[in-house]
Structures are given as C-alpha cells and as structure tokens.
Amino acid sequence: REIAYQGMVDRIPGLDAVASVADLPMVYPPWEDARSDGRGNIWVMVAGPAGNRDHWEVFSPDGILLGSVAAPFTELQRTFWTTERVHVVVEDQATGLAEIQVYRIERGGG
C-alpha cells in the first residue's frame, strides 16, 4: 500500500494534501468488472495476485459457473462483445494511434 500510495503522490501534484495511505483498501475486491457476451454469459474480471486483473470467471445467464479463462487483455472500458468475438480498442505503442484487436471466444464442447 505504501509503495502504491507513494507512486500516486509522485504522479499527482497535491494528492498528499487530500489523501493518505490509510485511504487505500487493505484488501482487493473479489471482482473488478463484468461484461456479457452475445449468448448472455457473464464474464467477471477477477483480481489476481497483488490485485492484477488476470482472469475471468464465466457464468451462464442463469448464474452457473462455467469456468475460468485467462485474460489476454485487462482494459474493459473500450471493448465490444459479440457471440463469438471480443473487439478491444488499444493504443498502438509505436504510433499512439488507436487500433482494434480482435479475440475469438473459444468454447469447449459446445
């Protein structure tokens, strides 16, 4: 927590005047965000070690856990989900321009 707080203070002028390390939570939330695919399955982003988003728990539309999936991307705000694909808007590291990465949703056994 101390390292995370100091990193934020170093980047944001005046933050130390309005916030302290005590404002940071002691534990990470059990999940970060959720999305629904074209079949109505619910993809819940789960915090991994040290709070990194590293996988999804996938649930059927009626709430049955279908399994865990490694997260090939962690930016969920700029995504578009269909039945078979996820489109993610990312910034090209070399040019700084937006590009779209497309991931196929593979389903085992149907």
Disulfide bonds with the S-S distance in Angstrom:
none
